[in-house]
Amino acid sequence: MDERHTPSVDTAAGADPRAGGEARVVGAYDARADEYAAVLGSMDAVHPEDRRLVEDWAALHSGTLLDAGCGPGHWSAHLARRGHAVIALDPVERFVSIARAAAPEVDVRRGAMESTGLPHGSISGVLSWYSLVHHDPDRVTVALAEFRRVLAPGGGLLVGCFEGPVLEPFDHAVTTAYRWPTDRLAAVLERAGFTVDAEHRRTDRGARPHAALVARRR
């Protein structure tokens, strides 16, 4: 998700898999899903650099893409309308309803990133755009293991996150999120069985620093 316009509503829904964590995050986003969708649930709210990055990444993959933590589904709809087969997944019931209404052509499912229910090796690329930012750092690997499981060998992963000089939590209007140094997150991806091919950073006036990592399954 793009967060350049409103720092108070700026991340996609994710799920902390520890006891109570998923319910906390899902409940917080369910309560603000309509507000989020109104502000950030369209491609008009996406930074042009992010749009180009995701489009170029998606173009490299001929099979099905998974939009993991899809929120209101604008990325899913955009990629589907560019000719990609897309499965959109989110744990927030209201986001799923919004995404289905906005893009009936997309296969939108309610579910957790840690347990997608998808077959092994069935996905060509996983887009995780700000969907890991609420995970405690020691639990990010749970979702990454599931991403690796559903990806075909050599399949792609694109992760968007908040960037900072140290790994630390911060407060925003929805629920606690984390800033990651890109090199530290890259190391986590490598240990989870991915090869990191590129790192992107962007800082806009009035917005939190942004990073994106392009990786592939080993």
C-alpha atoms as an extended CHARMM CRD file, in Angstrom:
* protein
*
       218  EXT
         1         1  MET       CA              0.0000000000        0.0000000000        0.0000000000  PROA      1               0.0000000000
         2         2  ASP       CA              1.0880000000        3.5550000000       -0.6310000000  PROA      2               0.0000000000
         3         3  GLU       CA              1.2920000000        5.8350000000        2.3970000000  PROA      3               0.0000000000
         4         4  ARG       CA              2.4030000000        9.1840000000        0.9930000000  PROA      4               0.0000000000
         5         5  HSD       CA             -0.9220000000       10.9940000000        1.4500000000  PROA      5               0.0000000000
         6         6  THR       CA             -2.0850000000       10.0860000000        4.9590000000  PROA      6               0.0000000000
         7         7  PRO       CA              0.3980000000        8.8880000000        7.5550000000  PROA      7               0.0000000000
         8         8  SER       CA             -2.5090000000        7.8820000000        9.8210000000  PROA      8               0.0000000000
         9         9  VAL       CA             -3.8400000000        5.1800000000        7.4790000000  PROA      9               0.0000000000
        10        10  ASP       CA             -0.8800000000        3.7580000000        5.6560000000  PROA      10              0.0000000000
        11        11  THR       CA             -0.3860000000        0.0150000000        5.6630000000  PROA      11              0.0000000000
        12        12  ALA       CA             -1.9470000000       -3.1060000000        4.2990000000  PROA      12              0.0000000000
        13        13  ALA       CA             -3.5070000000       -5.6230000000        6.6260000000  PROA      13              0.0000000000
        14        14  GLY       CA             -1.1320000000       -8.2350000000        7.9870000000  PROA      14              0.0000000000
        15        15  ALA       CA             -1.4430000000      -10.8600000000       10.6690000000  PROA      15              0.0000000000
        16        16  ASP       CA              0.7830000000      -11.4740000000       13.6540000000  PROA      16              0.0000000000
        17        17  PRO       CA              0.4740000000      -15.2430000000       14.0610000000  PROA      17              0.0000000000
        18        18  ARG       CA              1.1280000000      -15.2350000000       17.8090000000  PROA      18              0.0000000000
        19        19  ALA       CA             -1.8530000000      -15.8430000000       20.1050000000  PROA      19              0.0000000000
        20        20  GLY       CA             -4.1480000000      -12.8330000000       19.9470000000  PROA      20              0.0000000000
        21        21  GLY       CA             -1.9790000000      -11.0000000000       17.4340000000  PROA      21              0.0000000000
        22        22  GLU       CA             -3.9820000000      -11.8500000000       14.3440000000  PROA      22              0.0000000000
        23        23  ALA       CA             -7.2740000000      -10.9440000000       15.9930000000  PROA      23              0.0000000000
        24        24  ARG       CA             -5.8400000000       -7.6160000000       17.1340000000  PROA      24              0.0000000000
        25        25  VAL       CA             -4.5710000000       -6.6260000000       13.6930000000  PROA      25              0.0000000000
        26        26  VAL       CA             -7.6010000000       -7.9230000000       11.8200000000  PROA      26              0.0000000000
        27        27  GLY       CA             -9.9910000000       -6.1960000000       14.2210000000  PROA      27              0.0000000000
        28        28  ALA       CA             -8.1350000000       -2.8990000000       13.9360000000  PROA      28              0.0000000000
        29        29  TYR       CA             -8.2810000000       -2.9710000000       10.1350000000  PROA      29              0.0000000000
        30        30  ASP       CA            -11.8320000000       -4.2360000000        9.9770000000  PROA      30              0.0000000000
        31        31  ALA       CA            -12.9110000000       -1.1640000000       11.9460000000  PROA      31              0.0000000000
        32        32  ARG       CA            -11.1640000000        1.1890000000        9.5000000000  PROA      32              0.0000000000
        33        33  ALA       CA            -11.4400000000       -0.6960000000        6.2280000000  PROA      33              0.0000000000
        34        34  ASP       CA            -13.8850000000        1.7170000000        4.6010000000  PROA      34              0.0000000000
        35        35  GLU       CA            -11.8030000000        4.7280000000        5.6040000000  PROA      35              0.0000000000
        36        36  TYR       CA             -8.6630000000        3.0390000000        4.3210000000  PROA      36              0.0000000000
        37        37  ALA       CA            -10.2890000000        2.1160000000        1.0190000000  PROA      37              0.0000000000
        38        38  ALA       CA            -11.5970000000        5.6430000000        0.5080000000  PROA      38              0.0000000000
        39        39  VAL       CA             -8.1520000000        7.1790000000        1.0130000000  PROA      39              0.0000000000
        40        40  LEU       CA             -5.7500000000        4.5810000000       -0.3830000000  PROA      40              0.0000000000
        41        41  GLY       CA             -7.8530000000        1.9810000000       -2.1580000000  PROA      41              0.0000000000
        42        42  SER       CA             -7.2220000000        3.1050000000       -5.7150000000  PROA      42              0.0000000000
        43        43  MET       CA             -4.2840000000        3.3040000000       -8.0760000000  PROA      43              0.0000000000
        44        44  ASP       CA             -4.5550000000        7.1040000000       -7.9610000000  PROA      44              0.0000000000
        45        45  ALA       CA             -3.0720000000        6.9160000000       -4.4580000000  PROA      45              0.0000000000
        46        46  VAL       CA             -0.0540000000        4.8750000000       -5.5970000000  PROA      46              0.0000000000
        47        47  HSD       CA              3.2970000000        6.5710000000       -6.1240000000  PROA      47              0.0000000000
        48        48  PRO       CA              4.3430000000        6.4010000000       -9.8080000000  PROA      48              0.0000000000
        49        49  GLU       CA              7.6490000000        4.7330000000       -8.8980000000  PROA      49              0.0000000000
        50        50  ASP       CA              5.8260000000        2.0140000000       -6.9790000000  PROA      50              0.0000000000
        51        51  ARG       CA              3.4250000000        1.4930000000       -9.8390000000  PROA      51              0.0000000000
        52        52  ARG       CA              6.2520000000        1.0280000000      -12.3250000000  PROA      52              0.0000000000
        53        53  LEU       CA              8.1380000000       -1.2760000000       -9.9890000000  PROA      53              0.0000000000
        54        54  VAL       CA              5.1860000000       -3.5900000000       -9.3950000000  PROA      54              0.0000000000
        55        55  GLU       CA              4.1210000000       -3.5800000000      -13.0370000000  PROA      55              0.0000000000
        56        56  ASP       CA              7.6440000000       -4.3880000000      -14.2360000000  PROA      56              0.0000000000
        57        57  TRP       CA              8.0020000000       -7.1260000000      -11.6240000000  PROA      57              0.0000000000
        58        58  ALA       CA              4.6440000000       -8.6660000000      -12.5210000000  PROA      58              0.0000000000
        59        59  ALA       CA              5.5170000000       -8.6650000000      -16.2190000000  PROA      59              0.0000000000
        60        60  LEU       CA              8.3370000000      -11.1120000000      -15.4800000000  PROA      60              0.0000000000
        61        61  HSD       CA              5.8820000000      -13.7810000000      -14.3180000000  PROA      61              0.0000000000
        62        62  SER       CA              3.6440000000      -15.6910000000      -16.6880000000  PROA      62              0.0000000000
        63        63  GLY       CA              1.7370000000      -17.6990000000      -14.0860000000  PROA      63              0.0000000000
        64        64  THR       CA             -0.6400000000      -16.8340000000      -11.2650000000  PROA      64              0.0000000000
        65        65  LEU       CA              0.2750000000      -13.9970000000       -8.9170000000  PROA      65              0.0000000000
        66        66  LEU       CA             -0.6760000000      -13.9270000000       -5.2370000000  PROA      66              0.0000000000
        67        67  ASP       CA             -1.4810000000      -10.5260000000       -3.7360000000  PROA      67              0.0000000000
        68        68  ALA       CA             -0.7990000000      -11.4510000000       -0.1050000000  PROA      68              0.0000000000
        69        69  GLY       CA             -2.4930000000       -9.0370000000        2.2840000000  PROA      69              0.0000000000
        70        70  CYS       CA             -4.3750000000       -7.3810000000       -0.5580000000  PROA      70              0.0000000000
        71        71  GLY       CA             -6.3490000000       -4.8730000000        1.5270000000  PROA      71              0.0000000000
        72        72  PRO       CA             -9.0940000000       -3.2940000000       -0.6050000000  PROA      72              0.0000000000
        73        73  GLY       CA             -7.6650000000       -5.0610000000       -3.6500000000  PROA      73              0.0000000000
        74        74  HSD       CA             -6.6520000000       -2.2060000000       -5.9210000000  PROA      74              0.0000000000
        75        75  TRP       CA             -3.3020000000       -3.8070000000       -6.7620000000  PROA      75              0.0000000000
        76        76  SER       CA             -5.0510000000       -7.1080000000       -7.5190000000  PROA      76              0.0000000000
        77        77  ALA       CA             -7.5660000000       -5.4150000000       -9.7960000000  PROA      77              0.0000000000
        78        78  HSD       CA             -4.8820000000       -3.3880000000      -11.5400000000  PROA      78              0.0000000000
        79        79  LEU       CA             -2.7200000000       -6.4140000000      -12.2640000000  PROA      79              0.0000000000
        80        80  ALA       CA             -5.6970000000       -8.4810000000      -13.4060000000  PROA      80              0.0000000000
        81        81  ARG       CA             -6.6950000000       -5.7600000000      -15.8370000000  PROA      81              0.0000000000
        82        82  ARG       CA             -3.1690000000       -5.8540000000      -17.2160000000  PROA      82              0.0000000000
        83        83  GLY       CA             -3.6880000000       -9.4940000000      -18.1290000000  PROA      83              0.0000000000
        84        84  HSD       CA             -2.3380000000      -11.3280000000      -15.0820000000  PROA      84              0.0000000000
        85        85  ALA       CA             -4.0820000000      -14.1700000000      -13.2970000000  PROA      85              0.0000000000
        86        86  VAL       CA             -4.3410000000      -12.9980000000       -9.6740000000  PROA      86              0.0000000000
        87        87  ILE       CA             -5.4010000000      -14.5130000000       -6.3890000000  PROA      87              0.0000000000
        88        88  ALA       CA             -6.0150000000      -11.8670000000       -3.7180000000  PROA      88              0.0000000000
        89        89  LEU       CA             -5.7950000000      -12.8980000000       -0.0690000000  PROA      89              0.0000000000
        90        90  ASP       CA             -6.5580000000      -10.9460000000        3.0830000000  PROA      90              0.0000000000
        91        91  PRO       CA             -7.6300000000      -11.8600000000        6.6410000000  PROA      91              0.0000000000
        92        92  VAL       CA             -9.9140000000       -8.8130000000        7.0150000000  PROA      92              0.0000000000
        93        93  GLU       CA            -13.5070000000       -9.6450000000        6.1090000000  PROA      93              0.0000000000
        94        94  ARG       CA            -14.4260000000       -6.0880000000        5.1740000000  PROA      94              0.0000000000
        95        95  PHE       CA            -11.4140000000       -5.7420000000        2.8840000000  PROA      95              0.0000000000
        96        96  VAL       CA            -12.4060000000       -8.9700000000        1.1460000000  PROA      96              0.0000000000
        97        97  SER       CA            -15.9220000000       -7.6130000000        0.5730000000  PROA      97              0.0000000000
        98        98  ILE       CA            -14.5950000000       -4.3310000000       -0.8030000000  PROA      98              0.0000000000
        99        99  ALA       CA            -12.1160000000       -6.0850000000       -3.0980000000  PROA      99              0.0000000000
       100       100  ARG       CA            -14.7540000000       -8.4570000000       -4.4560000000  PROA      100             0.0000000000
       101       101  ALA       CA            -17.1510000000       -5.6260000000       -5.1910000000  PROA      101             0.0000000000
       102       102  ALA       CA            -14.4860000000       -3.5020000000       -6.8650000000  PROA      102             0.0000000000
       103       103  ALA       CA            -13.0570000000       -6.2800000000       -9.0560000000  PROA      103             0.0000000000
       104       104  PRO       CA            -15.4100000000       -9.2330000000       -9.6100000000  PROA      104             0.0000000000
       105       105  GLU       CA            -12.9290000000      -10.6920000000      -12.0920000000  PROA      105             0.0000000000
       106       106  VAL       CA            -10.3410000000      -11.2950000000       -9.3360000000  PROA      106             0.0000000000
       107       107  ASP       CA            -10.2800000000      -14.4490000000       -7.2010000000  PROA      107             0.0000000000
       108       108  VAL       CA            -10.4770000000      -12.8150000000       -3.7560000000  PROA      108             0.0000000000
       109       109  ARG       CA            -10.1680000000      -15.0720000000       -0.7290000000  PROA      109             0.0000000000
       110       110  ARG       CA            -10.2380000000      -14.5210000000        2.9990000000  PROA      110             0.0000000000
       111       111  GLY       CA             -7.2770000000      -16.1260000000        4.6840000000  PROA      111             0.0000000000
       112       112  ALA       CA             -3.9920000000      -15.6970000000        6.5130000000  PROA      112             0.0000000000
       113       113  MET       CA             -0.6460000000      -15.2670000000        4.8350000000  PROA      113             0.0000000000
       114       114  GLU       CA              0.7890000000      -17.9050000000        7.1430000000  PROA      114             0.0000000000
       115       115  SER       CA             -1.6710000000      -20.5320000000        5.8770000000  PROA      115             0.0000000000
       116       116  THR       CA             -2.9330000000      -19.6820000000        2.3990000000  PROA      116             0.0000000000
       117       117  GLY       CA             -4.4310000000      -23.0620000000        1.5370000000  PROA      117             0.0000000000
       118       118  LEU       CA             -2.8240000000      -22.8990000000       -1.8980000000  PROA      118             0.0000000000
       119       119  PRO       CA             -1.0910000000      -25.9280000000       -3.4300000000  PROA      119             0.0000000000
       120       120  HSD       CA              2.6740000000      -26.2970000000       -3.2690000000  PROA      120             0.0000000000
       121       121  GLY       CA              4.4630000000      -24.5380000000       -6.1210000000  PROA      121             0.0000000000
       122       122  SER       CA              1.2560000000      -23.1940000000       -7.6580000000  PROA      122             0.0000000000
       123       123  ILE       CA              2.1670000000      -19.4840000000       -7.6760000000  PROA      123             0.0000000000
       124       124  SER       CA              4.5030000000      -17.6590000000      -10.0520000000  PROA      124             0.0000000000
       125       125  GLY       CA              4.9460000000      -14.5050000000       -7.9510000000  PROA      125             0.0000000000
       126       126  VAL       CA              3.9500000000      -13.2170000000       -4.5050000000  PROA      126             0.0000000000
       127       127  LEU       CA              3.2940000000       -9.5110000000       -3.9890000000  PROA      127             0.0000000000
       128       128  SER       CA              3.5880000000       -8.6380000000       -0.2930000000  PROA      128             0.0000000000
       129       129  TRP       CA              3.0500000000       -4.8930000000       -0.4010000000  PROA      129             0.0000000000
       130       130  TYR       CA              3.2050000000       -3.6350000000        3.2060000000  PROA      130             0.0000000000
       131       131  SER       CA              1.4920000000       -6.8300000000        4.3380000000  PROA      131             0.0000000000
       132       132  LEU       CA              4.3130000000       -7.8890000000        6.6990000000  PROA      132             0.0000000000
       133       133  VAL       CA              4.7480000000       -4.5840000000        8.4950000000  PROA      133             0.0000000000
       134       134  HSD       CA              2.6490000000       -5.5960000000       11.5350000000  PROA      134             0.0000000000
       135       135  HSD       CA              4.3980000000       -8.9180000000       12.0760000000  PROA      135             0.0000000000
       136       136  ASP       CA              6.7400000000       -9.1220000000       15.0310000000  PROA      136             0.0000000000
       137       137  PRO       CA             10.2110000000       -9.4600000000       13.5060000000  PROA      137             0.0000000000
       138       138  ASP       CA             10.7390000000      -12.9340000000       14.9580000000  PROA      138             0.0000000000
       139       139  ARG       CA              7.5410000000      -14.1460000000       13.2420000000  PROA      139             0.0000000000
       140       140  VAL       CA              8.0310000000      -12.7480000000        9.7370000000  PROA      140             0.0000000000
       141       141  THR       CA              9.6490000000      -16.0380000000        8.7570000000  PROA      141             0.0000000000
       142       142  VAL       CA              6.3420000000      -17.8720000000        9.2520000000  PROA      142             0.0000000000
       143       143  ALA       CA              4.7410000000      -15.9690000000        6.3890000000  PROA      143             0.0000000000
       144       144  LEU       CA              7.9200000000      -16.1690000000        4.3070000000  PROA      144             0.0000000000
       145       145  ALA       CA              7.9510000000      -19.9500000000        4.6920000000  PROA      145             0.0000000000
       146       146  GLU       CA              4.4050000000      -20.0950000000        3.3520000000  PROA      146             0.0000000000
       147       147  PHE       CA              5.2930000000      -17.7920000000        0.4590000000  PROA      147             0.0000000000
       148       148  ARG       CA              8.1880000000      -20.0730000000       -0.4180000000  PROA      148             0.0000000000
       149       149  ARG       CA              5.9790000000      -23.1580000000       -0.1730000000  PROA      149             0.0000000000
       150       150  VAL       CA              3.3890000000      -21.8680000000       -2.6470000000  PROA      150             0.0000000000
       151       151  LEU       CA              5.9430000000      -20.4140000000       -5.0690000000  PROA      151             0.0000000000
       152       152  ALA       CA              7.2170000000      -22.4500000000       -7.9710000000  PROA      152             0.0000000000
       153       153  PRO       CA             11.0130000000      -22.8660000000       -8.0300000000  PROA      153             0.0000000000
       154       154  GLY       CA             12.4820000000      -19.5610000000       -9.1760000000  PROA      154             0.0000000000
       155       155  GLY       CA              9.1910000000      -17.7890000000       -8.4640000000  PROA      155             0.0000000000
       156       156  GLY       CA              9.3320000000      -14.1200000000       -7.5270000000  PROA      156             0.0000000000
       157       157  LEU       CA              8.6570000000      -12.2180000000       -4.3060000000  PROA      157             0.0000000000
       158       158  LEU       CA              8.2280000000       -8.4540000000       -4.0240000000  PROA      158             0.0000000000
       159       159  VAL       CA              8.0890000000       -7.0530000000       -0.4880000000  PROA      159             0.0000000000
       160       160  GLY       CA              7.2180000000       -3.4420000000        0.3300000000  PROA      160             0.0000000000
       161       161  CYS       CA              7.9560000000       -2.1320000000        3.8200000000  PROA      161             0.0000000000
       162       162  PHE       CA              8.7640000000        0.8670000000        5.9860000000  PROA      162             0.0000000000
       163       163  GLU       CA             12.5010000000        1.5180000000        6.0220000000  PROA      163             0.0000000000
       164       164  GLY       CA             14.6420000000        2.8160000000        8.8660000000  PROA      164             0.0000000000
       165       165  PRO       CA             18.2230000000        2.7400000000       10.1580000000  PROA      165             0.0000000000
       166       166  VAL       CA             17.3150000000        0.2530000000       12.9090000000  PROA      166             0.0000000000
       167       167  LEU       CA             14.6540000000       -2.4050000000       13.3110000000  PROA      167             0.0000000000
       168       168  GLU       CA             12.0530000000       -0.8590000000       15.5900000000  PROA      168             0.0000000000
       169       169  PRO       CA              8.3020000000       -0.6700000000       16.2190000000  PROA      169             0.0000000000
       170       170  PHE       CA              6.3700000000        2.5350000000       15.8230000000  PROA      170             0.0000000000
       171       171  ASP       CA              2.8160000000        3.6390000000       16.5340000000  PROA      171             0.0000000000
       172       172  HSD       CA              0.3120000000        4.6930000000       13.9400000000  PROA      172             0.0000000000
       173       173  ALA       CA             -3.4430000000        5.0010000000       13.9160000000  PROA      173             0.0000000000
       174       174  VAL       CA             -4.2200000000        1.3480000000       13.1750000000  PROA      174             0.0000000000
       175       175  THR       CA             -1.8160000000       -0.8080000000       15.1930000000  PROA      175             0.0000000000
       176       176  THR       CA              1.9020000000       -1.2370000000       15.8550000000  PROA      176             0.0000000000
       177       177  ALA       CA              4.0980000000       -1.5480000000       12.7650000000  PROA      177             0.0000000000
       178       178  TYR       CA              7.8360000000       -2.0180000000       12.2340000000  PROA      178             0.0000000000
       179       179  ARG       CA             10.5710000000       -0.2180000000       10.3420000000  PROA      179             0.0000000000
       180       180  TRP       CA             13.2310000000       -2.4500000000        8.8130000000  PROA      180             0.0000000000
       181       181  PRO       CA             16.7570000000       -1.6710000000        7.6180000000  PROA      181             0.0000000000
       182       182  THR       CA             16.7650000000       -3.0800000000        4.0960000000  PROA      182             0.0000000000
       183       183  ASP       CA             19.9480000000       -5.0690000000        4.6320000000  PROA      183             0.0000000000
       184       184  ARG       CA             18.4960000000       -6.7500000000        7.7040000000  PROA      184             0.0000000000
       185       185  LEU       CA             15.2430000000       -7.6580000000        5.9610000000  PROA      185             0.0000000000
       186       186  ALA       CA             17.2530000000       -8.8990000000        2.9790000000  PROA      186             0.0000000000
       187       187  ALA       CA             19.1690000000      -11.1940000000        5.3210000000  PROA      187             0.0000000000
       188       188  VAL       CA             15.8980000000      -12.5880000000        6.6820000000  PROA      188             0.0000000000
       189       189  LEU       CA             14.7070000000      -13.2790000000        3.1400000000  PROA      189             0.0000000000
       190       190  GLU       CA             17.9720000000      -15.0130000000        2.2830000000  PROA      190             0.0000000000
       191       191  ARG       CA             17.7380000000      -17.2500000000        5.3590000000  PROA      191             0.0000000000
       192       192  ALA       CA             14.1340000000      -18.0830000000        4.4170000000  PROA      192             0.0000000000
       193       193  GLY       CA             15.2460000000      -19.5300000000        1.0880000000  PROA      193             0.0000000000
       194       194  PHE       CA             15.1060000000      -16.5180000000       -1.2100000000  PROA      194             0.0000000000
       195       195  THR       CA             17.7520000000      -14.7770000000       -3.2790000000  PROA      195             0.0000000000
       196       196  VAL       CA             17.4500000000      -10.9920000000       -3.1050000000  PROA      196             0.0000000000
       197       197  ASP       CA             18.0630000000       -9.4930000000       -6.5270000000  PROA      197             0.0000000000
       198       198  ALA       CA             17.3520000000       -5.7910000000       -5.9190000000  PROA      198             0.0000000000
       199       199  GLU       CA             16.5960000000       -3.2580000000       -3.2030000000  PROA      199             0.0000000000
       200       200  HSD       CA             14.7280000000       -0.0010000000       -3.7590000000  PROA      200             0.0000000000
       201       201  ARG       CA             14.4140000000        2.9470000000       -1.3910000000  PROA      201             0.0000000000
       202       202  ARG       CA             12.2980000000        6.0720000000       -1.6100000000  PROA      202             0.0000000000
       203       203  THR       CA             11.6220000000        8.9590000000        0.7610000000  PROA      203             0.0000000000
       204       204  ASP       CA              9.0260000000       11.5940000000       -0.0960000000  PROA      204             0.0000000000
       205       205  ARG       CA              8.3830000000       14.8170000000        1.7560000000  PROA      205             0.0000000000
       206       206  GLY       CA              5.8580000000       14.2640000000        4.5420000000  PROA      206             0.0000000000
       207       207  ALA       CA              5.9690000000       10.4690000000        4.2820000000  PROA      207             0.0000000000
       208       208  ARG       CA              7.8160000000        7.6770000000        6.0140000000  PROA      208             0.0000000000
       209       209  PRO       CA             10.8260000000        6.1760000000        4.2100000000  PROA      209             0.0000000000
       210       210  HSD       CA              9.8490000000        3.3310000000        1.9360000000  PROA      210             0.0000000000
       211       211  ALA       CA             11.7360000000        0.2580000000        0.7640000000  PROA      211             0.0000000000
       212       212  ALA       CA             11.0160000000       -2.6210000000       -1.5800000000  PROA      212             0.0000000000
       213       213  LEU       CA             12.9470000000       -5.8500000000       -2.0380000000  PROA      213             0.0000000000
       214       214  VAL       CA             12.7920000000       -7.9920000000       -5.1640000000  PROA      214             0.0000000000
       215       215  ALA       CA             13.6310000000      -11.6390000000       -4.5360000000  PROA      215             0.0000000000
       216       216  ARG       CA             13.1240000000      -15.1080000000       -5.9690000000  PROA      216             0.0000000000
       217       217  ARG       CA             12.6950000000      -18.5430000000       -4.4950000000  PROA      217             0.0000000000
       218       218  ARG       CA             15.8380000000      -20.6840000000       -4.4580000000  PROA      218             0.0000000000
